[in-house]
Amino acid sequence: MAHTRTQPATLAPEALGPVTPEEAVLLKKLDLARLPRHIAVIMDGNGRWAQKRHLLRAAGHRAGTQSARTTIETCARLHVEALTLYAFSVENWRRPKAEIEFLMQLLRDYLRKEMPLLQRNNVRMRFLGRPEELPAGVQKDTREATEETARNTGMVLSIALNYGGRAEIVDAMNAILMERNGHGGTQPVTEELLARHLYTAELPDPDLLIRTSGEMRVSNFLLWQIAYAEIFVTETLWPDFNRARLLEALLDFQKRERRYGGIDSERGAAARAAR
């Protein structure tokens, strides 16, 4: 559900730094009291962006880091509680070796370059996935980034790295079995118990899932957590996903009526009156 806030329901454009006229118009429409607590993003379209410009795929991945930077900084300054970015899936190991090596090095470079920005915006960083399967250098850098931002109290930025939604559920079940170690008896595994063993255990479930590039699928991302998320799909390719496109997604979210399987209050009142 939308996060309740005590701050004003409007935001002065200067709070986000320089803004375009389009962004200023969108910001005036935004209700800060009804922002999603947790935004998840499938960052798709880097390869197609590069192909359209007759560039190598690496150029698209590099261009996409600016969109990530803009999204992270904007969400942090809007006081969104959590942001999760899908960076590398367990299925992505099927890509060419040279592309995988480039992506891993790009991540390492990004962490070093962007650490001052994360600290300046009070962002706490964490990584979701199976870290033990990552290259040693990547494991070291992600561990250090987590430690360096651990005392920050602002937005939690989660990077899904070597991540798969099915793998996460399997890992949660295996963790439960390890805890019980043959002493669990016949106690059933509940939703609450399983949720406590997910990679995202300390975070609220995403309220909004954004997917760029127009693909209508969730790609094995946060399968458990997005059960009631609002989904926003844009044709915009990830390197072109700027602050205005993010604000459009937030405004679209605020138009949605979230019922979680129930009915809205007006229809509920009508139903009660008809009894």
C-alpha positions in Angstrom: 0.0 0.0 0.0 1.1 3.6 -0.4 3.4 4.9 2.3 1.9 7.5 4.7 4.1 10.5 5.0 4.1 13.6 7.2 5.8 15.8 4.6 3.9 18.2 2.3 2.0 16.5 -0.6 3.8 18.6 -3.1 7.5 19.0 -3.9 9.4 22.1 -4.9 11.2 21.4 -8.2 14.5 22.5 -6.7 14.4 19.6 -4.2 15.5 17.4 -7.1 18.0 19.9 -8.6 17.6 21.3 -12.1 14.5 20.0 -13.8 13.1 20.3 -17.3 9.8 22.1 -17.9 8.2 18.7 -18.5 9.5 17.4 -15.2 8.3 20.5 -13.4 4.7 19.9 -14.7 4.8 16.3 -13.6 6.2 17.1 -10.2 3.3 19.5 -9.5 0.8 16.7 -10.1 2.6 14.2 -7.8 1.2 13.5 -4.3 4.1 12.7 -2.0 1.7 11.2 0.5 0.8 8.5 -1.9 4.1 7.3 -3.3 4.9 3.6 -3.5 6.9 2.4 -0.5 8.9 0.0 -2.7 9.6 0.3 -6.5 11.0 -2.6 -8.5 12.5 -2.1 -12.0 13.2 -4.5 -14.8 15.8 -2.5 -16.7 15.3 -3.8 -20.2 16.3 -2.6 -23.7 20.0 -1.8 -23.5 20.8 -4.1 -26.5 18.0 -2.8 -28.7 19.0 0.8 -27.8 22.5 0.1 -29.1 21.3 -1.8 -32.1 19.1 1.1 -33.2 22.2 3.3 -33.2 24.4 0.7 -34.9 26.5 0.4 -31.8 27.8 -2.6 -29.8 25.6 -3.9 -27.0 28.3 -2.7 -24.5 27.4 0.9 -25.5 23.8 0.2 -24.5 24.8 -1.2 -21.1 27.1 1.7 -20.5 24.3 4.2 -21.4 21.9 2.4 -19.1 24.0 3.3 -16.1 23.0 6.9 -16.4 19.3 5.9 -16.2 20.1 3.9 -13.1 21.8 6.9 -11.6 18.9 9.1 -12.3 16.3 6.6 -11.0 18.3 6.0 -7.8 18.8 9.7 -7.0 15.3 10.7 -7.8 13.7 8.0 -5.7 16.1 8.7 -2.8 15.2 12.4 -2.9 11.5 11.6 -3.1 12.0 9.6 0.1 10.9 6.3 -1.5 11.5 3.6 1.1 13.0 1.0 -1.2 14.2 0.6 -4.8 15.1 -2.7 -6.4 16.9 -2.9 -9.7 17.2 -6.1 -11.8 20.8 -6.0 -12.9 21.7 -9.7 -13.8 19.6 -12.8 -13.7 20.6 -16.4 -13.1 19.7 -16.9 -16.8 22.1 -14.2 -18.0 25.0 -16.6 -17.6 23.9 -17.9 -21.0 25.1 -14.7 -22.7 28.5 -14.5 -24.5 31.4 -14.7 -22.1 32.8 -11.3 -23.3 29.4 -9.6 -22.5 29.2 -11.2 -19.1 32.8 -10.0 -18.3 31.9 -6.5 -19.5 28.8 -6.4 -17.3 30.7 -7.5 -14.2 33.4 -4.9 -14.8 30.8 -2.3 -15.5 29.1 -3.0 -12.2 32.5 -2.8 -10.3 33.3 0.5 -12.0 29.8 1.8 -11.3 30.0 1.0 -7.6 33.3 2.8 -7.2 32.1 5.8 -9.2 28.7 6.2 -7.6 29.6 5.6 -4.0 29.8 9.3 -3.2 26.3 9.8 -4.7 24.9 7.0 -2.6 26.5 8.4 0.5 25.3 11.9 -0.3 21.7 10.7 -0.6 21.9 8.5 2.5 21.3 5.3 0.5 21.7 1.9 2.1 22.8 -0.7 -0.4 22.2 -4.4 -0.5 22.4 -7.2 -3.1 19.9 -9.9 -3.8 20.8 -13.3 -5.3 23.4 -16.0 -5.0 26.7 -14.1 -4.4 28.8 -17.2 -4.0 28.5 -17.8 -7.8 29.8 -14.4 -8.7 33.5 -13.6 -9.6 35.6 -13.0 -6.5 36.3 -9.4 -7.4 32.5 -8.7 -7.7 31.9 -10.4 -4.4 34.5 -8.2 -2.7 33.1 -5.0 -4.2 29.5 -5.8 -3.4 30.4 -6.8 0.1 32.3 -3.5 0.6 29.5 -1.4 -0.9 27.1 -3.1 1.6 29.4 -2.4 4.5 30.2 1.2 3.5 26.5 2.2 3.4 25.2 0.0 6.3 24.9 3.0 8.6 22.8 5.1 6.2 19.2 5.5 7.1 17.6 6.6 3.9 16.3 4.5 0.9 17.3 0.9 0.7 18.7 0.2 -2.8 18.7 -3.5 -3.7 20.6 -4.7 -6.7 19.3 -8.1 -8.0 22.6 -9.7 -9.1 22.7 -13.4 -10.1 19.1 -13.4 -9.1 16.1 -15.5 -10.0 12.7 -15.5 -8.4 12.4 -19.3 -8.5 15.9 -19.7 -7.2 15.0 -17.3 -4.3 12.0 -19.4 -3.3 14.1 -22.6 -3.5 16.8 -21.0 -1.3 14.2 -19.9 1.2 12.8 -23.4 1.5 16.3 -24.9 1.8 17.0 -22.4 4.6 13.9 -23.4 6.4 14.9 -27.1 6.1 18.3 -26.4 7.4 16.9 -24.6 10.4 14.6 -27.5 11.2 17.4 -30.0 10.6 15.0 -32.9 11.0 13.3 -31.4 14.1 10.4 -29.5 12.4 7.9 -32.3 12.9 4.8 -31.9 10.7 4.5 -28.1 11.1 3.4 -26.6 7.8 5.5 -23.9 6.1 3.3 -20.8 6.1 3.5 -17.7 3.9 4.9 -15.7 6.7 7.6 -18.2 7.5 8.7 -18.4 3.9 8.7 -14.6 3.5 11.0 -14.3 6.4 13.6 -16.4 4.5 13.5 -14.5 1.2 16.3 -12.3 0.2 13.9 -9.3 0.7 12.9 -10.4 4.2 13.4 -6.9 5.8 11.7 -5.0 3.0 8.0 -4.3 2.2 6.8 -6.0 -1.0 7.0 -3.9 -4.1 3.9 -1.7 -4.7 5.0 -0.8 -8.2 6.9 -2.9 -10.8 8.2 -0.9 -13.8 9.4 -2.7 -16.9 11.0 -0.8 -19.8 11.2 -1.8 -23.5 7.5 -2.8 -23.8 8.0 -6.5 -23.0 4.9 -8.0 -21.2 6.5 -10.4 -18.8 8.1 -10.4 -15.4 11.2 -12.5 -16.3 11.5 -14.5 -13.1 11.8 -11.3 -11.0 10.5 -11.1 -7.4 7.9 -13.7 -8.2 6.7 -14.0 -4.6 6.9 -10.3 -3.7 5.0 -8.8 -6.7 1.8 -10.8 -6.0 -0.1 -7.5 -5.6 2.2 -5.0 -7.2 0.9 -2.6 -9.8 2.7 -3.2 -13.1 3.7 -0.3 -15.4 5.1 -1.2 -18.8 6.6 1.5 -21.0 7.9 1.2 -24.6 10.8 3.4 -23.6 14.2 1.5 -23.7 16.1 1.6 -20.5 18.9 4.0 -21.6 16.1 6.5 -22.6 14.3 6.1 -19.2 14.8 9.5 -17.7 13.3 11.3 -14.7 10.2 12.4 -16.6 9.4 8.8 -17.5 9.9 7.8 -13.9 7.5 10.5 -12.8 5.0 9.4 -15.3 5.1 5.9 -13.8 4.5 7.3 -10.3 1.6 9.4 -11.5 0.1 6.3 -13.2 0.5 4.4 -10.0 -1.4 7.0 -8.1 -4.4 6.6 -10.5 -4.7 2.9 -9.7 -7.3 1.5 -7.2 -5.6 -1.1 -5.1 -8.0 -3.6 -3.6 -5.8 -6.7 -2.8 -8.6 -9.0 -3.8 -11.3 -7.0 -2.0 -13.7 -4.3 -3.2 -13.5 -0.6 -3.0 -15.4 1.3 -0.2 -18.1 2.7 -2.4 -19.0 -0.7 -3.9 -18.7 -2.3 -0.5 -21.2 0.2 1.0 -23.6 -0.4 -1.9 -23.4 -4.1 -1.4 -24.1 -3.7 2.3 -27.1 -1.4 1.6 -28.5 -4.1 -0.7 -28.6 -6.7 2.0 
